[in-house]
Amino acid sequence: MQQTESIRRRCLETDRLAFEKVRGTDEAFVYKCHCGLYEAAAPIYHFGVLSGFLMMGQIRDTEPGTLDYIKKSLSGSISDSEEAEKCARSVKAIESTLIPAYVDIMKMVAEHITATGKINYCGEDLAELVKKYINRNFSSGISLSLLSEKFGCSGSTLMKRFKEKYGTTIAVYLNAVRLRNAEKLLVKSQLSVKEIAADCGFSDQNYFSRQFTREHGMPPTEYRRLNSSQL
């Protein structure tokens, strides 16, 4: 069927929309293409990054009327009715009640591929991904165990990769990002020191003040007083 260019284009567009759905939900998605065939896509991850999709495609059910619907869908691209009939019948047919089981098997295979790292992600490396995650989520509770779960690898691997690339530890980098954002809020906002500490991911205001003083040689209130007057 996809040897016909017009059908192929519509199939690719349907697949693209399905991939967008999977990206938005992180879940497998079952759908029908423009010809009425069942298809499904499941996400595959590498170090917590969506790296591809496992697909189940081009299955028709045995319900009355399905075959006629497929032939009608093909009529705009395949003028020969016999050829359209041949194409429609060439598609694997199963009972509709079996489709969920097929999808479950596909999902298990996708999860196995993810867990075993069978697909290598060719974009950013692990250390870059961790750094970007910290930059976006520094205000929330971030721990080594959370990062390990998020990126699907051990804490020791995370620490080693990060130190090799950036010459510092994850904990030191996280603390620096939080303090850097605290500096901006002290100067540019009217938030209290306690509110700034919380907004930057410090659960304890006293701990935040000690870290800030050690970094800048003065407490947050003094830093605010000196720098706010320069605006």
C-alpha positions as a printed Julia matrix, in Angstrom:
231×3 Matrix{Float64}:
   0.0     0.0     0.0
   2.79    2.42    0.83
   4.28    1.93   -2.61
   1.67    4.5    -3.68
   3.18    7.91   -2.88
  -0.08    9.61   -1.83
  -0.83    6.81    0.64
   2.71    6.87    1.96
   2.56   10.62    2.63
  -0.69   10.29    4.57
   0.71    7.35    6.55
   3.79    9.33    7.52
   1.65   12.26    8.67
  -0.51    9.94   10.79
   2.62    8.47   12.35
   4.0    11.93   13.06
   0.85   12.91   14.93
   1.03    9.67   16.91
   4.64   10.37   17.9
   3.61   13.81   19.14
   0.91   12.17   21.25
   3.44    9.76   22.77
   5.86   12.64   23.49
   3.11   14.46   25.34
   1.95   11.53   27.47
   5.03    9.24   27.76
   2.6     6.38   27.15
   1.96    3.94   24.32
  -0.68    5.19   21.91
  -3.05    3.06   19.81
  -4.66    4.66   16.77
  -6.12    4.02   13.34
  -4.47    5.34   10.2
  -6.42    7.06    7.43
  -7.08    3.66    5.85
  -8.66    2.3     9.03
  -5.75    0.07   10.01
  -4.74   -0.32   13.64
  -1.31    1.0    14.57
   0.46    1.74   17.85
   3.62    3.48   19.05
   5.46    3.06   22.35
   8.3     5.25   23.67
  11.87    4.03   24.0
  14.24    5.85   26.35
  18.01    6.09   26.78
  19.23    7.58   30.08
  15.77    9.03   30.61
  15.65   10.72   27.21
  13.03    9.8    24.62
  15.19    8.29   21.9
  12.79    6.51   19.58
   9.54    4.65   19.12
   8.64    1.0    18.8
   5.73    0.57   16.41
   3.06   -1.99   15.73
   1.41   -1.28   12.44
  -1.03   -2.11    9.7
  -3.4    -4.58   11.29
  -7.09   -4.78   10.43
  -9.79   -6.25   12.58
 -12.3    -8.84   11.4
 -15.37   -6.75   12.2
 -18.06   -6.5     9.47
 -17.46   -3.54    7.23
 -13.75   -3.1     7.98
 -12.59   -4.54    4.67
 -15.03   -2.36    2.71
 -13.87    0.72    4.63
 -10.24    0.02    3.76
 -11.07   -0.49    0.07
 -13.04    2.76    0.04
 -10.12    4.6     1.67
  -7.79    3.28   -1.03
 -10.07    4.21   -3.93
  -8.76    7.77   -4.12
  -5.19    6.51   -4.61
  -5.72    3.15   -6.3
  -8.19    3.4    -9.18
  -8.17   -0.3   -10.01
 -10.82   -1.87   -7.74
  -9.25   -5.32   -7.99
  -5.88   -3.92   -6.94
  -7.52   -2.11   -4.03
  -9.22   -5.34   -3.01
  -5.91   -7.2    -3.2
  -4.15   -4.56   -1.08
  -6.9    -4.56    1.55
  -6.88   -8.34    1.88
  -3.09   -8.46    2.1
  -3.21   -6.74    5.5
  -3.0    -9.08    8.48
  -6.41   -9.49   10.12
  -7.05  -10.33   13.77
 -10.02  -10.18   16.09
 -10.39   -6.75   17.67
 -10.36   -8.32   21.15
  -6.76   -9.44   20.56
  -5.41   -5.99   19.72
  -4.87   -4.94   23.4
  -2.78   -8.08   23.9
  -0.64   -7.22   20.86
  -0.13   -3.72   22.25
   0.81   -5.06   25.7
   3.49   -7.25   24.11
   4.81   -4.26   22.15
   4.97   -2.19   25.36
   6.9    -4.92   27.17
   9.41   -5.1    24.33
   9.82   -1.29   24.39
  10.36   -1.39   28.16
  12.95   -4.15   27.74
  14.81   -2.13   25.11
  14.77    0.87   27.45
  15.94   -1.14   30.48
  18.79   -2.85   28.64
  19.97    0.23   26.74
  19.78   -1.5    23.38
  19.36    1.82   21.59
  22.12    4.39   21.91
  21.06    8.02   22.1
  23.16   10.01   19.65
  22.46   13.49   21.0
  23.71   15.08   24.18
  25.71   12.92   26.56
  24.65   11.96   30.08
  26.55   14.75   31.86
  24.98   17.41   29.62
  21.51   16.01   30.27
  22.06   16.03   34.03
  23.34   19.6    33.88
  20.33   20.76   31.89
  17.98   18.98   34.27
  19.58   20.75   37.24
  19.4    24.12   35.49
  15.67   23.66   34.9
  14.73   22.05   38.21
  17.14   23.5    40.8
  14.24   24.86   42.87
  12.86   21.38   43.51
  14.26   18.61   45.64
  17.12   17.03   43.68
  19.06   14.08   45.03
  21.46   11.55   43.57
  18.86    8.82   43.93
  16.29   10.92   42.06
  18.75   11.59   39.24
  19.66    7.91   39.08
  16.01    6.99   38.68
  15.41    9.78   36.19
  18.31    8.85   33.92
  18.22    5.1    34.44
  21.76    4.53   35.68
  23.68    4.19   38.93
  24.7     7.11   41.12
  28.36    6.24   40.7
  28.03    6.42   36.9
  26.31    9.79   37.13
  28.97   11.23   39.42
  31.83    9.88   37.33
  30.46   11.19   34.02
  29.66   14.59   35.48
  33.05   15.01   37.15
  34.88   13.93   33.99
  33.07   16.5    31.85
  32.77   19.48   34.19
  35.53   18.97   36.75
  33.16   19.28   39.7
  30.61   17.18   41.52
  26.87   17.21   40.97
  26.3    18.47   44.51
  28.72   21.38   44.13
  27.22   22.36   40.78
  23.67   22.19   42.12
  24.61   24.37   45.08
  26.3    26.9    42.77
  23.21   27.11   40.51
  20.97   27.7    43.5
  23.23   30.4    44.92
  23.54   32.1    41.54
  19.76   32.34   41.25
  19.52   33.52   44.85
  21.88   36.41   44.01
  19.53   37.57   41.26
  16.46   37.4    43.48
  18.16   39.28   46.31
  18.93   42.18   43.99
  15.91   42.18   41.68
  13.02   41.07   43.89
  11.3    42.1    47.1
  11.06   38.53   48.37
  12.24   37.83   51.9
  15.43   35.86   52.45
  13.32   32.93   53.63
  11.22   33.03   50.46
  14.31   33.27   48.25
  15.9    30.32   50.01
  12.79   28.22   49.38
  12.44   29.37   45.76
  16.03   28.36   45.05
  15.72   24.87   46.53
  17.1    25.43   50.03
  14.74   23.85   52.55
  16.55   25.48   55.5
  17.04   29.26   55.6
  19.96   29.04   58.04
  21.77   26.58   55.79
  21.18   28.88   52.83
  22.58   31.86   54.75
  25.69   29.92   55.75
  26.29   28.76   52.17
  25.73   32.25   50.81
  28.05   33.85   53.38
  30.78   31.34   52.66
  30.49   32.06   48.92
  30.27   35.88   49.09
  31.9    36.74   52.4
  28.71   38.4    53.64
  25.16   37.3    54.57
  22.28   37.61   52.09
  20.84   40.73   53.77
  24.14   42.6    53.45
  24.59   41.46   49.83
  21.11   42.81   49.04
  21.78   46.13   50.73
  25.04   46.73   48.89
  23.93   45.6    45.45
  20.41   46.96   45.43
  21.73   50.47   45.89
  23.66   50.12   42.64
  20.53   49.66   40.54
